[in-house]
């Protein structure tokens, strides 16, 4: 059964507990290293002690990360989110590229159709060309033209 919310530890309490454990573990490992630097290791148990000491010192980096506030599980979760966001980004870029290609194809087809219609109509009646003086611009467009 689930515990009531008042009895469940909060994320902050879990983080503090993990921090204290990692600091305690780090102090114990440092004390062990200092102790072994002053005490001679017996040749019979040397390999076992060196192996145990190697495993303990190998975990110092993760304990230091937890003690400094960076949870390794949180880092992995953020990496997964970043990978997911990058995948979404790549999918959107691909969709945008495909849409641009389709728009360019549509534009090319439209231009071909317009040119075909103009050629057919020009057979019936020759198009008249306007001179620059015959063109009337909208007042908003005229104010942006340099004089």
CNS distance restraints for C-alpha pairs under 8 A (distance, minus, plus):
assign (resid   3 and name CA) (resid   7 and name CA) 6.13 0.50 0.50
assign (resid   3 and name CA) (resid   8 and name CA) 6.22 0.50 0.50
assign (resid   4 and name CA) (resid   8 and name CA) 6.59 0.50 0.50
assign (resid   9 and name CA) (resid  13 and name CA) 6.01 0.50 0.50
assign (resid   9 and name CA) (resid  14 and name CA) 6.62 0.50 0.50
assign (resid  10 and name CA) (resid  14 and name CA) 6.33 0.50 0.50
assign (resid  11 and name CA) (resid  15 and name CA) 6.08 0.50 0.50
assign (resid  12 and name CA) (resid  16 and name CA) 6.20 0.50 0.50
assign (resid  13 and name CA) (resid  17 and name CA) 6.10 0.50 0.50
assign (resid  14 and name CA) (resid  18 and name CA) 6.11 0.50 0.50
assign (resid  15 and name CA) (resid  19 and name CA) 6.05 0.50 0.50
assign (resid  16 and name CA) (resid  20 and name CA) 6.14 0.50 0.50
assign (resid  17 and name CA) (resid  21 and name CA) 6.17 0.50 0.50
assign (resid  18 and name CA) (resid  22 and name CA) 6.09 0.50 0.50
assign (resid  18 and name CA) (resid  66 and name CA) 7.09 0.50 0.50
assign (resid  18 and name CA) (resid  67 and name CA) 7.77 0.50 0.50
assign (resid  19 and name CA) (resid  23 and name CA) 6.17 0.50 0.50
assign (resid  19 and name CA) (resid  66 and name CA) 6.00 0.50 0.50
assign (resid  19 and name CA) (resid  67 and name CA) 4.84 0.50 0.50
assign (resid  19 and name CA) (resid  68 and name CA) 7.93 0.50 0.50
assign (resid  19 and name CA) (resid  69 and name CA) 7.47 0.50 0.50
assign (resid  20 and name CA) (resid  24 and name CA) 6.05 0.50 0.50
assign (resid  20 and name CA) (resid  67 and name CA) 7.49 0.50 0.50
assign (resid  21 and name CA) (resid  25 and name CA) 5.98 0.50 0.50
assign (resid  22 and name CA) (resid  26 and name CA) 6.02 0.50 0.50
assign (resid  22 and name CA) (resid  63 and name CA) 4.87 0.50 0.50
assign (resid  22 and name CA) (resid  64 and name CA) 6.98 0.50 0.50
assign (resid  22 and name CA) (resid  66 and name CA) 6.48 0.50 0.50
assign (resid  22 and name CA) (resid  67 and name CA) 5.76 0.50 0.50
assign (resid  23 and name CA) (resid  27 and name CA) 6.21 0.50 0.50
assign (resid  23 and name CA) (resid  63 and name CA) 7.21 0.50 0.50
assign (resid  23 and name CA) (resid  64 and name CA) 7.57 0.50 0.50
assign (resid  23 and name CA) (resid  67 and name CA) 6.01 0.50 0.50
assign (resid  24 and name CA) (resid  28 and name CA) 6.18 0.50 0.50
assign (resid  25 and name CA) (resid  29 and name CA) 6.19 0.50 0.50
assign (resid  25 and name CA) (resid  63 and name CA) 7.45 0.50 0.50
assign (resid  26 and name CA) (resid  30 and name CA) 6.19 0.50 0.50
assign (resid  26 and name CA) (resid  60 and name CA) 6.42 0.50 0.50
assign (resid  26 and name CA) (resid  63 and name CA) 6.75 0.50 0.50
assign (resid  26 and name CA) (resid  64 and name CA) 7.46 0.50 0.50
assign (resid  27 and name CA) (resid  31 and name CA) 6.06 0.50 0.50
assign (resid  28 and name CA) (resid  32 and name CA) 6.03 0.50 0.50
assign (resid  29 and name CA) (resid  33 and name CA) 6.16 0.50 0.50
assign (resid  29 and name CA) (resid  56 and name CA) 6.75 0.50 0.50
assign (resid  29 and name CA) (resid  57 and name CA) 6.94 0.50 0.50
assign (resid  29 and name CA) (resid  60 and name CA) 7.99 0.50 0.50
assign (resid  30 and name CA) (resid  34 and name CA) 6.18 0.50 0.50
assign (resid  31 and name CA) (resid  35 and name CA) 5.98 0.50 0.50
assign (resid  32 and name CA) (resid  36 and name CA) 6.07 0.50 0.50
assign (resid  33 and name CA) (resid  37 and name CA) 6.12 0.50 0.50
assign (resid  33 and name CA) (resid  53 and name CA) 7.96 0.50 0.50
assign (resid  34 and name CA) (resid  38 and name CA) 6.70 0.50 0.50
assign (resid  35 and name CA) (resid  39 and name CA) 6.22 0.50 0.50
assign (resid  36 and name CA) (resid  40 and name CA) 6.97 0.50 0.50
assign (resid  36 and name CA) (resid  41 and name CA) 7.33 0.50 0.50
assign (resid  41 and name CA) (resid  45 and name CA) 7.39 0.50 0.50
assign (resid  41 and name CA) (resid  46 and name CA) 6.03 0.50 0.50
assign (resid  42 and name CA) (resid  46 and name CA) 5.91 0.50 0.50
assign (resid  43 and name CA) (resid  47 and name CA) 8.00 0.50 0.50
assign (resid  45 and name CA) (resid  49 and name CA) 6.22 0.50 0.50
assign (resid  46 and name CA) (resid  50 and name CA) 6.01 0.50 0.50
assign (resid  47 and name CA) (resid  51 and name CA) 6.09 0.50 0.50
assign (resid  48 and name CA) (resid  52 and name CA) 6.20 0.50 0.50
assign (resid  49 and name CA) (resid  53 and name CA) 5.96 0.50 0.50
assign (resid  50 and name CA) (resid  54 and name CA) 5.99 0.50 0.50
assign (resid  51 and name CA) (resid  55 and name CA) 6.29 0.50 0.50
assign (resid  52 and name CA) (resid  56 and name CA) 6.24 0.50 0.50
assign (resid  53 and name CA) (resid  57 and name CA) 6.04 0.50 0.50
assign (resid  54 and name CA) (resid  58 and name CA) 5.91 0.50 0.50
assign (resid  55 and name CA) (resid  59 and name CA) 6.57 0.50 0.50
assign (resid  56 and name CA) (resid  60 and name CA) 6.83 0.50 0.50
assign (resid  59 and name CA) (resid  63 and name CA) 6.36 0.50 0.50
assign (resid  60 and name CA) (resid  64 and name CA) 6.01 0.50 0.50
assign (resid  61 and name CA) (resid  65 and name CA) 6.19 0.50 0.50
assign (resid  62 and name CA) (resid  66 and name CA) 6.27 0.50 0.50
assign (resid  62 and name CA) (resid  72 and name CA) 7.28 0.50 0.50
assign (resid  63 and name CA) (resid  67 and name CA) 6.05 0.50 0.50
assign (resid  64 and name CA) (resid  68 and name CA) 6.05 0.50 0.50
assign (resid  65 and name CA) (resid  69 and name CA) 6.43 0.50 0.50
assign (resid  65 and name CA) (resid  70 and name CA) 5.21 0.50 0.50
assign (resid  65 and name CA) (resid  71 and name CA) 6.61 0.50 0.50
assign (resid  65 and name CA) (resid  72 and name CA) 7.37 0.50 0.50
assign (resid  66 and name CA) (resid  70 and name CA) 5.11 0.50 0.50
assign (resid  66 and name CA) (resid  71 and name CA) 5.11 0.50 0.50
assign (resid  66 and name CA) (resid  72 and name CA) 7.26 0.50 0.50
assign (resid  70 and name CA) (resid  74 and name CA) 7.36 0.50 0.50
assign (resid  70 and name CA) (resid  75 and name CA) 7.32 0.50 0.50
assign (resid  71 and name CA) (resid  75 and name CA) 6.39 0.50 0.50
assign (resid  72 and name CA) (resid  76 and name CA) 6.30 0.50 0.50
assign (resid  73 and name CA) (resid  77 and name CA) 6.17 0.50 0.50
assign (resid  74 and name CA) (resid  78 and name CA) 6.16 0.50 0.50
assign (resid  75 and name CA) (resid  79 and name CA) 6.19 0.50 0.50
assign (resid  76 and name CA) (resid  80 and name CA) 6.22 0.50 0.50
assign (resid  77 and name CA) (resid  81 and name CA) 6.27 0.50 0.50
assign (resid  78 and name CA) (resid  82 and name CA) 6.09 0.50 0.50
assign (resid  79 and name CA) (resid  83 and name CA) 6.12 0.50 0.50
assign (resid  80 and name CA) (resid  84 and name CA) 6.16 0.50 0.50
assign (resid  81 and name CA) (resid  85 and name CA) 6.08 0.50 0.50
assign (resid  82 and name CA) (resid  86 and name CA) 6.06 0.50 0.50
assign (resid  83 and name CA) (resid  87 and name CA) 6.17 0.50 0.50
assign (resid  84 and name CA) (resid  88 and name CA) 6.26 0.50 0.50
assign (resid  85 and name CA) (resid  89 and name CA) 6.07 0.50 0.50
assign (resid  86 and name CA) (resid  90 and name CA) 6.10 0.50 0.50
assign (resid  87 and name CA) (resid  91 and name CA) 6.20 0.50 0.50
assign (resid  88 and name CA) (resid  92 and name CA) 6.18 0.50 0.50
assign (resid  89 and name CA) (resid  93 and name CA) 6.14 0.50 0.50
assign (resid  90 and name CA) (resid  94 and name CA) 6.16 0.50 0.50
assign (resid  91 and name CA) (resid  95 and name CA) 6.21 0.50 0.50
assign (resid  92 and name CA) (resid  96 and name CA) 6.06 0.50 0.50
assign (resid  93 and name CA) (resid  97 and name CA) 6.08 0.50 0.50
assign (resid  94 and name CA) (resid  98 and name CA) 6.16 0.50 0.50
assign (resid  95 and name CA) (resid  99 and name CA) 6.09 0.50 0.50
assign (resid  96 and name CA) (resid 100 and name CA) 6.12 0.50 0.50
assign (resid  97 and name CA) (resid 101 and name CA) 6.25 0.50 0.50
assign (resid  98 and name CA) (resid 102 and name CA) 6.17 0.50 0.50
assign (resid  99 and name CA) (resid 103 and name CA) 6.03 0.50 0.50
assign (resid 100 and name CA) (resid 104 and name CA) 6.11 0.50 0.50
assign (resid 101 and name CA) (resid 105 and name CA) 6.20 0.50 0.50
assign (resid 102 and name CA) (resid 106 and name CA) 6.12 0.50 0.50
assign (resid 103 and name CA) (resid 107 and name CA) 6.05 0.50 0.50
assign (resid 104 and name CA) (resid 108 and name CA) 6.12 0.50 0.50
assign (resid 105 and name CA) (resid 109 and name CA) 6.18 0.50 0.50
assign (resid 106 and name CA) (resid 110 and name CA) 6.12 0.50 0.50
assign (resid 107 and name CA) (resid 111 and name CA) 6.22 0.50 0.50
assign (resid 108 and name CA) (resid 112 and name CA) 6.22 0.50 0.50
assign (resid 109 and name CA) (resid 113 and name CA) 6.12 0.50 0.50
assign (resid 110 and name CA) (resid 114 and name CA) 6.09 0.50 0.50
assign (resid 111 and name CA) (resid 115 and name CA) 6.07 0.50 0.50
assign (resid 112 and name CA) (resid 116 and name CA) 6.13 0.50 0.50
assign (resid 113 and name CA) (resid 117 and name CA) 6.16 0.50 0.50
assign (resid 114 and name CA) (resid 118 and name CA) 6.07 0.50 0.50
assign (resid 115 and name CA) (resid 119 and name CA) 6.11 0.50 0.50
assign (resid 116 and name CA) (resid 120 and name CA) 6.25 0.50 0.50
assign (resid 117 and name CA) (resid 121 and name CA) 6.10 0.50 0.50
assign (resid 118 and name CA) (resid 122 and name CA) 5.88 0.50 0.50
assign (resid 119 and name CA) (resid 123 and name CA) 6.58 0.50 0.50
assign (resid 120 and name CA) (resid 124 and name CA) 7.18 0.50 0.50
assign (resid 121 and name CA) (resid 125 and name CA) 6.32 0.50 0.50
assign (resid 121 and name CA) (resid 126 and name CA) 7.75 0.50 0.50
assign (resid 122 and name CA) (resid 126 and name CA) 4.78 0.50 0.50
assign (resid 122 and name CA) (resid 127 and name CA) 6.08 0.50 0.50
assign (resid 130 and name CA) (resid 134 and name CA) 6.04 0.50 0.50
assign (resid 130 and name CA) (resid 135 and name CA) 7.14 0.50 0.50
assign (resid 131 and name CA) (resid 135 and name CA) 7.04 0.50 0.50
assign (resid 137 and name CA) (resid 141 and name CA) 6.32 0.50 0.50
assign (resid 137 and name CA) (resid 142 and name CA) 6.20 0.50 0.50
assign (resid 138 and name CA) (resid 142 and name CA) 6.37 0.50 0.50
assign (resid 139 and name CA) (resid 143 and name CA) 6.52 0.50 0.50
assign (resid 140 and name CA) (resid 144 and name CA) 7.16 0.50 0.50
assign (resid 141 and name CA) (resid 145 and name CA) 6.86 0.50 0.50
